[in-house]
């Protein structure tokens, strides 16, 4: 679980600036809806029904630095960091 939590946290941190931002609800839904122990990252909920549209399409309004397919963009930029954090978390579990 510690490794899953480390990866989930690293993914959310890496994607934070890439997720489209208007009111903050979409970015915030990643923290609320993700399952740290299960290693599942997701955005959107009943208050943020537009998450899928924002992820898969390029809307005409987008703040600089944000991207559609933000997980894929972050994965290209940060995969090595994610794996490193997972390894560190695994080592900590083994040392306990």
Buried (B, 14 or more C-beta within 10 A) or exposed (E): EBBBBBBBBBBBBBBBBBBBBBEEBBBBBBEEBBEBEEBEBEBBBEEBEBBEEBBEEEEEEBEEEBBBEBBEBBBEEBEEBBEEBBEEBEEEEEEE
